[in-house]
């Protein structure tokens, strides 16, 4: 029996923001150290030591997905996502 993976995505358009109690979120994505196993062909485990992803080209180009330091694709680097929520509400409830 084959397994299937189903991914549901919510659009921000489906949930309108109330102007009286509005908040916005800012999502920042950073790519950390490289997790590519360089010794996989030999049955071992060794990392190359690349500490942070550095794009190899301008944003929007194909080269931007390759790390300038180690040459690996961006997907091999650990993804760190931080979310910041700010409330723009001016009314106070006492």
N, C-alpha and C positions, 0 to 999 in steps of 0.2 A: 504494500500500500504506500502510495506517495504522500508526502507531507506537503501541505500548502501553507504559505505565509500570506496573510492578508494584512495590509496596512491601510488604516483609515486616517485621513488627514482632515483637520478642521480648517476651514477658511475663516479669516477674521471678518469677512463680510457677512457670515451667518449670524454673528453675535454683535449687534450694533452697540456702540459705547454710549452710555447715558451721559449727557452733558452736565448734569447736576453733580454727578459723582464720577467724574472721568479720571482714568489713570492710564498711563502708557508704560509699556515695557520696552526696554532696550536690551537686545540680545547680542552679546559679543562672543565670537568664536575665535579661539586661539589654538594653534597646533603646537604641541610640545615635542618631547623626545621621540626619536624614531624607534619603532617596535619591530622592524623587519628582522627576521631571523636569517642572518647571513650564512649560517652553517647548515641550513635545512637539507641541502643536497648530500651532506656527509652524515646525516643523522644526529647532528649536534645542535647546540643552541648558543649562538653568539650574536650580540648586538654590535653595531658599528660605533656607538658612542655619540651620535649626532644629538645635540641637546635641544635644538629648536628648529622648526621648519622655517626656511628662508626661501621665498619664491624665486624661481630662476628667471622670471620675466615680468613684464607688465601685466597688471590685472586684466583679465579677459582674454589673454592669449593662452595657448597650449603650454607654453613654457612655465607659466605661473603655477601649474600643478606639479612641477618637478622641483624638488629641494635643491638649492644651489650648493649646499654643504655636502650632502651624501648621495645625491642623484636619485633618490627614491621618490615614488609618487606620494602625494600629500596624504593619501589614505593610510599609509604605513605609520604616520605620526599620530600620537595620542591626541585626541580631540578634547579640548576643555571648553565648556560652554558656561558662561556666566550670564545671569538674567538680573536686570535691575528694574524694579518697579517704582515708579514715581507717581504720587497722587497729586492731581491738579485741583482738587476740590477746595473751594474758598469758604464753603459753609461749615459751621461747627455745630455739632450736636452736644449739648450739655446735659 
